[in-house]
Amino acid sequence: MLNLTAEYQAWSDELPALFRHVFTTSEGEAEGLAVSSLSSDLLNSTPKDDLVVVLALDDRLLCGCILFSRLHYDQDPRQVFLMSPVAVRTDRQKTGIGQKLISFGLGHLRKQGVDFVVTYGDPAYYGKSGFQPITETDAQPPMTLSMPHGWLGQSLRKSNMPIKGPSRCASAFNKPELW
Ligand SMILES: CC(C)(COP(=O)(O)OP(=O)(O)OC[C@H]1O[C@@H](n2cnc3c(N)ncnc32)[C@H](O)[C@@H]1OP(=O)(O)O)[C@@H](O)C(=O)NCCC(=O)NCCS
């Protein structure tokens, strides 16, 4: 049976290998390495309060993982998190795990008082989980986006847009090539 959890400490060491395998299979070796390295940077260098990790486990098998990291908007009181990266084990894809994991992660963030979640990816897929295209005026990305149509967001509570001012990401995301 699938178990969704935000208790990830016991699994930390296995997460970069999951990202590496999943992204190597879907996008090639270079992307596999890049996302795996991003995930270990996020896990090792992000302050505890700025990182949320959710896992999908089937018994003792790690089936999926999402990393959420804080985006700081110093001129706005709202709490904003970035959802990235997202991976579902290759042989378990398209069985609903991704949707369940996203929905669990958003519920967990809502309980923690998070106001708004952004992501940067495929609008067709993330639209199924309530993400809508947003503009760089609605919420400024921390760096220049190479694919602005992939900038997506959703409110977890009543919220007026825009979110004010520039944003700062976790140091692991401080690389222009990731945007
Ligand atoms: C993208 C990913 C996270 C989706 O997880 P998943 O468990 O395979 O997806 P689900 O089974 O929850 O998909 C649910 C729905 O989304 C659709 N879907 C899945 N991947 C999709 C994609 N890349 N684009 C559009 N729709 C997609 C499914 O067909 C399904 O549609 P339906 O509900 O209408 O039948 C997973 O396939 C994955 O890890 N891919 C490789 C890594 C990646 O691309 N990560 C995302 C970028 S960070």
The ligand as a Tripos MOL2 file, in Angstrom:
@<TRIPOS>MOLECULE
LIG
   48    50     1     0     0
SMALL
NO_CHARGES

@<TRIPOS>ATOM
      1 C1          6.2360   13.8240  -14.2520 C.3       1 LIG1
      2 C2          6.0360   12.7920  -13.1470 C.3       1 LIG1
      3 C3          6.4640   13.3670  -11.8020 C.3       1 LIG1
      4 C4          4.5390   12.4530  -13.0880 C.3       1 LIG1
      5 O1          4.3050   11.5060  -12.0820 O.3       1 LIG1
      6 P1          3.3920   10.2300  -12.4080 P.3       1 LIG1
      7 O2          3.1870    9.4880  -11.1400 O.co2     1 LIG1
      8 O3          3.9840    9.5010  -13.5580 O.co2     1 LIG1
      9 O4          2.0560   10.9400  -12.8790 O.3       1 LIG1
     10 P2          0.5720   10.5330  -12.5200 P.3       1 LIG1
     11 O5          0.3680    9.0770  -12.7170 O.co2     1 LIG1
     12 O6          0.2050   11.0970  -11.2090 O.co2     1 LIG1
     13 O7         -0.1250   11.3310  -13.6880 O.3       1 LIG1
     14 C5         -1.4200   11.7070  -13.5970 C.3       1 LIG1
     15 C6         -1.8500   12.3280  -14.8830 C.3       1 LIG1
     16 O8         -0.8630   13.1730  -15.4880 O.3       1 LIG1
     17 C7         -0.5480   12.7260  -16.8170 C.3       1 LIG1
     18 N1          0.8700   12.9390  -17.0600 N.ar      1 LIG1
     19 C8          1.8970   12.2470  -16.5420 C.ar      1 LIG1
     20 N2          3.0770   12.7700  -16.9810 N.ar      1 LIG1
     21 C9          2.7500   13.8140  -17.7760 C.ar      1 LIG1
     22 C10         3.5100   14.7450  -18.5260 C.ar      1 LIG1
     23 N3          4.8590   14.7090  -18.5550 N.pl3     1 LIG1
     24 N4          2.8480   15.7090  -19.2400 N.ar      1 LIG1
     25 C11         1.4900   15.7730  -19.2150 C.ar      1 LIG1
     26 N5          0.7140   14.9020  -18.5230 N.ar      1 LIG1
     27 C12         1.3380   13.9370  -17.8190 C.ar      1 LIG1
     28 C13        -0.9500   11.2790  -16.8150 C.3       1 LIG1
     29 O9         -1.2420   10.8410  -18.1250 O.3       1 LIG1
     30 C14        -2.1940   11.3210  -15.9380 C.3       1 LIG1
     31 O10        -3.2890   11.8690  -16.6230 O.3       1 LIG1
     32 P3         -4.7980   11.4180  -16.3140 P.3       1 LIG1
     33 O11        -4.9960   11.6350  -14.8380 O.co2     1 LIG1
     34 O12        -5.6030   12.3400  -17.1670 O.co2     1 LIG1
     35 O13        -4.8360    9.9990  -16.7020 O.co2     1 LIG1
     36 C15         6.8010   11.4730  -13.4140 C.3       1 LIG1
     37 O14         6.3360   10.9010  -14.6010 O.3       1 LIG1
     38 C16         8.2960   11.6660  -13.4780 C.2       1 LIG1
     39 O15         8.9770   11.5340  -12.4530 O.2       1 LIG1
     40 N6          8.8460   11.9410  -14.6850 N.am      1 LIG1
     41 C17        10.2650   12.0930  -14.9040 C.3       1 LIG1
     42 C18        10.8330   13.2760  -14.1600 C.3       1 LIG1
     43 C19        10.0820   14.5730  -14.4540 C.2       1 LIG1
     44 O16         9.8140   14.9110  -15.6000 O.2       1 LIG1
     45 N7          9.7540   15.3130  -13.3810 N.am      1 LIG1
     46 C20         8.9870   16.5350  -13.4890 C.3       1 LIG1
     47 C21         9.8460   17.7190  -13.7250 C.3       1 LIG1
     48 S1         10.5780   18.3090  -12.1950 S.3       1 LIG1
@<TRIPOS>BOND
     1     1     2 1
     2     2     3 1
     3     2     4 1
     4     2    36 1
     5     4     5 1
     6     5     6 1
     7     6     7 2
     8     6     8 1
     9     6     9 1
    10     9    10 1
    11    10    11 2
    12    10    12 1
    13    10    13 1
    14    13    14 1
    15    14    15 1
    16    15    16 1
    17    15    30 1
    18    16    17 1
    19    17    18 1
    20    17    28 1
    21    18    19 ar
    22    18    27 ar
    23    19    20 ar
    24    20    21 ar
    25    21    22 ar
    26    21    27 ar
    27    22    23 1
    28    22    24 ar
    29    24    25 ar
    30    25    26 ar
    31    26    27 ar
    32    28    29 1
    33    28    30 1
    34    30    31 1
    35    31    32 1
    36    32    33 2
    37    32    34 1
    38    32    35 1
    39    36    37 1
    40    36    38 1
    41    38    39 2
    42    38    40 1
    43    40    41 1
    44    41    42 1
    45    42    43 1
    46    43    44 2
    47    43    45 1
    48    45    46 1
    49    46    47 1
    50    47    48 1
@<TRIPOS>SUBSTRUCTURE
     1 LIG1         1 GROUP 0 **** ****
